[in-house]
Amino acid sequence: MYFHAAMIILIQSKDQIGLVAVISGILAKAGLNIVSLREHVDKVENRFFMRIEAENETDPVLLETSMRQVLPEKALITINPKQQKKIVLLVTKEYHCLGDILIRNYFSTLGAEVQTVIGNHTTLEDVCKRFGVPFVYISHEEEQFEAKIMEQIVALDPDYIVLAKFMRILSPAFVAKFPARIINIHHSFLPAFAGAQPYKQAFERGVKLIGATSHFVTDQLDEGPIIAQQVIPVNHSFTAADMVKAGKDIEVSVLAKALRLVLNDRVFVYRNKTVVFE
């Protein structure tokens, strides 16, 4: 099977001298024209990351075989990752992040298909129906709350799970089921003000900047690999409520940016850090 459009190649491996030259040589031998190449070496971890966009046609299976013959052992190679991803959203009551995603999903500019929205309140059910997206209500007061959510997600088999202001802490067992696949938006510039009520914490400290952070979820609350962040200035005249209102805009912006990067295969995860080729 041959690939005729621009192909994307993702590589993560142990670093060694000459990797860029070797990989470029393999692509040239396969008749591929490199239109974009981004690479990074984490010298502390001795880790190599590369994202390539190439044109012309070749056999992806043979190309991967050729690369594995010369790349370091246990190299991670992905050729032609799925262009249209599938995502499931988890929500509570806040609509701003969900609304932005639903609009972009409706106009096919999201880079993914929203398969369903799962909420622990019914507050956002109507807006989902207006956009033709299924909504599943599972109360957090039910027994086996997480198990029921997991059952829904496993049946859909999404590429990513997006916590669009889902105000519940997921258990380590749940997170372990979907490593580097759960994306959260947190309303502070992490690592400052992790956990609950970050705007209240920021107000009490008299900060001059507030922010938002999108990250992959891990066992440690709000400490997963960071994908995108943004800040805006505030001053002494801002109440905690003012900060909440101002922060909603950057929460939407940061989550949208994070999704764009992840869904376009521009984010590499290694240990508790990311390499992001914007």
N, C-alpha and C positions, 0 to 999 in steps of 0.2 A: 504494500500500500504506500503510495507516494503522497507527500504533502505539497500543495501547490501555492498556498498563500504564504505570508510572512510567518515564519516559525519562531517560537520562543523556546529557548534552552536555558534551564536553571541548573547550576552546579554548586555544590557545597562539599568541601573536602578538606583534608589536611593540606597545609601549604607545602609546596616544594618549588625549587628553582625551575623556571622554564614552563610553567603551566599555561600561561597565556599563549606563548609561542606554539606549544604542542597542540592546544585546543584549536587555535587559528589554523594550523596546518591541516588538522583533520577536517575542518569545515571546508577549507579550500579544496582538498582532495575529493570531498563529497560534492563539489560544485556549488557550494553555498556562498552567497555574497552577504557579508556582515554589514548590516545597516545601523546597528546600535550594539555597543559592548560596554558594559559597566562591570567593574571588578573592585574587590576590596580584600585586603589581608588584615586580619586581626592578629597583630604580632604577639600579643600576650597569650592568646589561645593557639597561635600557629594555625589559624583557620582561614581558608580561602573561599570567597564567595564570587559568583559570576552570573550575570544575566545577559543573554544575547538575543537579539532579534536578527534573523537572517532571511534572505529571499532565495528563490529558485526551488527546485524539487529534489527530494532525496528520500531514501527509505529510513524512517526514524529508528526502526529496530536495528538496522545495520549501523546507523550512526551511533547509537548508544553502545553497541558492542565494541565499536572501534574506540570509543572514549574510555570504556572500562579497561581496555587493554593497556592504556597508558596512564590513566589517572591513579592517584593513591587508593589503596584498598579502602573499602567501605565508603567510597565517594557517593554522594547523593546526586542523582541525575534525573531531571524531569524534562522530557521533550514534548512540546505541544500540550501544556496543561489545558484542561477544559476551559474554553473561552467564556461560556455562559454558566456561571456557578448557580447553585441553589442555596438559599438561606432560610432559616427559621428565626423568627423574632420572638423574644420574650419581653413582655411589658407588664406594667402595673397600672398607673393612672395617668402619668404625664404623657402628653401627646406630641410634644414638639419634635423629638427625634423620630418617632414613629411616622408623623405626618410627612416629614421630609423624605423618608425612605419610600413611603407609599406613593408619593407623587412621582418620584424618579422611577420607581418600579412601573407605574402606570404608563409613563411616557418612554419606557424602555431605554433609560439612560443610566440605570443603576449598575449594569454589568452583571446582574444576577436576577434570578427569579425568586420572589418571595413566595415560598410554598404555603406557609401558614403563619399566623400570629397566635401565640399562646399567652393568655393573661391570667393573673391571679385575682383580677377584678373584672367586672363586665363593662367598666367605664368606656373602654376604647373599642368595644365590639361594633358599634354603629359605624364609626369612621372606617373600619376595615371593610365592612359590608358595602359601603359607598364606593370603595375602590375595587370591589370584587375579589377581595382576599379573604380566605377562610379564617375564622377566629374560633379558637378553642378555649373555653373557660375551665380552669382548674383552680379551685380555691386552695390557698395555702393552709386553710384550716382542715382540709381533708386529710385522712390518713393516707399514707403512701403518696404524698404530694409530689415529691421528686420522682418517684417511680412512675407515676402517671405521665409526667412531663417527658421522662426518658422514653417511655413506650411510644408516645407520639413522635418524638424526634427520630428514634431508631427506625420506625416504619417509613418515615420520609427520606431518611439517609441524606441529609443536607451536607453541603461542603463546609458551611460555617453556621454557627449559632450566634445571633447578635442580641445582646442585652441592651435593648433600647429603653433605658431607664427602668430596668427590672429591679425593684428595690427589695430583693431577697438575696441572702447569702447561700450560694450553692455548696453542697458538701464535697469533701475531697473525692469521694467515690464517683460523684457525678462528673466532676472536672476531669478526673482520670480517664473517663470514658471518651472524652473528646479533646485530647491534647493539642494545644495550639490551634484550636478550632472555635473557641468561644471568645467573642470580642465584646468588650465592655466599654461604656463611656462613663467616666467618673468626673464629678463636678469639682475638681480642684487640679492644680498644677502639681501632680505627684512628683516626688514623694511627700510633699507638704499636704497636710490635712487629709490623710487617708481615713476610711471608715465613714461613720454617719455624720450628718450635718456639717459638711465642710465649709459651707458659707457662714454658718454661725461661728465656727472656729476661726475663720478668716476675719470676720467682723470683730471678734473679741481680741484678736491680735493686732488689729489696726493695720492690716496689710495695705499696700499701695498697688498691688496687682492681684487679680484673680484669674483663674484659668480652668481649662478642662483637659483631660487626658483620656485617650483611647488606648487600651492595652489588651493583650491576651490574658485570659483568666487562669490563675494557678491556685494552688492550695492556700497561698498566703494572700490575705485580703488586700486588694488594690496594690499588689506588688509584682504583677506579671510583666512580661516583656512589653515595653512601651512602643506603640506604633506611631502615634501623632499627638502633638500638644500645641496649645495656643494660650496666650494671655491677653488681657485687656487691662488698662489702668483704672483704678478707682481711687477715691480719696475719702477724707474724714466725713464728708457729707452723706456718704452712702450708708444706708441702714442695711441690716442683714437681708431684709426683703428686697431692697434695691439690688443687692448683689445677686440674689436668686434670679431676678428678672433679667439683669444684664447678662448673667452667665448662660441663660438658655440659648442665646444666639451662638455663643462659641461652642457650646455642647453640640449643637446641630452641625456647625462647621467642622469641628474636629472629628466627629464620628463619620461624617460624609467623606472627609479626606482619608481617614483610616480605611474605610470600606473601599474607596477607589484604589488605594495602594494595594490592599490585600487581594481584591478581586482581579486586579491586573497583574498579579504575581510579581510584585515589586518588593515584597517583604520576606526576608529570611530570618528564621529564628534559630538561635543557638544558645543553649543554657538559658539565662534570664535576660538576654539582650536581643535586639533586632538589628539587622542591617537593612536599610531602606534605600532603594534606588529610585529616587523621585523622578 
